[in-house]
């Protein structure tokens, strides 16, 4: 839960996986796979690499998540229904930059 915000620490406790809505499930699978293989250091490295995005996604509402899906090409439009606020152009640009940095150096 909590968008895997504490995922790096959960793996140390012997978690059976993650149940979350993080927009990069392949990252959670990589963290879980490394931990299950006994490579907790690798699990922490992947977690640390994606922690800024995990935190960014914790903003209230679904706007950020929908924008991530749009940037990934999974949906065409990131607009949310009222009364939820739209993602600001500043936040959208910051999100796109964060994703670009992460994908430039994949796990």
C-alpha positions as CSV (number, residue, x, y, z in Angstrom):
1,X,0.0,0.0,0.0
2,X,0.8,3.7,0.1
3,X,2.1,3.6,-3.4
4,X,5.1,1.5,-2.3
5,X,6.4,4.6,-0.5
6,X,8.1,2.4,2.0
7,X,8.8,-0.5,-0.4
8,X,12.5,-0.6,0.2
9,X,11.9,-1.3,3.8
10,X,9.0,-3.6,3.2
11,X,11.3,-6.0,1.4
12,X,13.5,-6.3,4.5
13,X,10.5,-7.4,6.4
14,X,9.8,-10.3,4.0
15,X,6.9,-8.8,2.2
16,X,5.0,-11.1,-0.3
17,X,4.9,-8.3,-2.8
18,X,3.2,-5.0,-3.3
19,X,-0.4,-4.0,-3.6
20,X,-0.3,-0.5,-4.9
21,X,-1.3,1.8,-7.8
22,X,2.2,3.0,-8.6
23,X,2.2,3.8,-12.3
24,X,5.3,1.8,-13.0
25,X,4.4,-1.8,-11.9
26,X,7.5,-3.2,-13.7
27,X,9.6,-1.3,-11.1
28,X,7.8,-2.9,-8.2
29,X,8.2,-6.3,-9.9
30,X,12.0,-5.6,-10.2
31,X,12.2,-4.6,-6.5
32,X,10.3,-7.7,-5.5
33,X,12.3,-10.0,-7.8
34,X,15.6,-8.7,-6.5
35,X,14.4,-9.2,-2.9
36,X,13.1,-12.7,-3.6
37,X,16.4,-13.6,-5.2
38,X,18.1,-12.6,-1.9
39,X,19.6,-9.4,-3.4
40,X,18.2,-6.8,-0.9
41,X,20.9,-4.3,-1.9
42,X,19.7,-4.4,-5.5
43,X,16.1,-4.1,-4.3
44,X,17.1,-1.0,-2.3
45,X,19.0,0.5,-5.3
46,X,16.0,0.2,-7.5
47,X,13.8,1.6,-4.8
48,X,16.1,4.5,-4.2
49,X,16.3,5.3,-7.9
50,X,12.5,5.5,-8.2
51,X,11.8,7.1,-4.8
52,X,11.4,10.6,-6.2
53,X,8.7,9.4,-8.5
54,X,7.0,7.4,-5.7
55,X,6.9,10.5,-3.6
56,X,5.7,12.7,-6.5
57,X,2.8,10.3,-7.1
58,X,1.6,10.7,-3.5
59,X,-0.1,14.0,-4.3
60,X,-3.8,14.0,-3.6
61,X,-6.2,12.9,-6.3
62,X,-5.6,11.0,-9.5
63,X,-4.3,13.8,-11.7
64,X,-0.6,13.0,-11.4
65,X,-1.2,9.3,-12.0
66,X,-3.3,10.0,-15.1
67,X,-0.6,12.3,-16.4
68,X,2.0,9.6,-15.9
69,X,-0.2,7.2,-17.9
70,X,-0.6,9.9,-20.6
71,X,3.2,10.4,-20.7
72,X,3.7,6.6,-21.0
73,X,1.2,6.5,-23.9
74,X,-1.3,4.4,-22.0
75,X,-4.1,7.0,-22.3
76,X,-4.6,9.9,-24.6
77,X,-5.8,12.5,-22.1
78,X,-4.8,13.2,-18.5
79,X,-7.7,15.4,-17.7
80,X,-9.6,14.5,-14.5
81,X,-13.3,15.1,-13.7
82,X,-14.5,17.9,-11.5
83,X,-14.2,18.7,-8.7
84,X,-10.7,17.2,-8.9
85,X,-8.0,19.8,-9.9
86,X,-6.1,19.4,-13.1
87,X,-2.4,19.0,-13.0
88,X,-0.7,22.4,-13.4
89,X,1.6,22.9,-16.4
90,X,4.5,23.4,-13.9
91,X,3.7,20.1,-12.2
92,X,3.3,18.3,-15.5
93,X,6.7,19.6,-16.7
94,X,8.4,18.6,-13.5
95,X,6.8,15.1,-13.7
96,X,7.9,14.7,-17.3
97,X,11.4,15.8,-16.4
98,X,11.5,13.3,-13.5
99,X,10.4,10.5,-15.7
100,X,12.9,11.4,-18.4
101,X,15.7,11.3,-15.8
102,X,14.6,7.9,-14.5
103,X,14.2,6.3,-18.0
104,X,17.5,7.7,-19.1
105,X,19.1,5.5,-16.5
106,X,16.9,2.4,-16.3
107,X,17.1,-0.1,-13.6
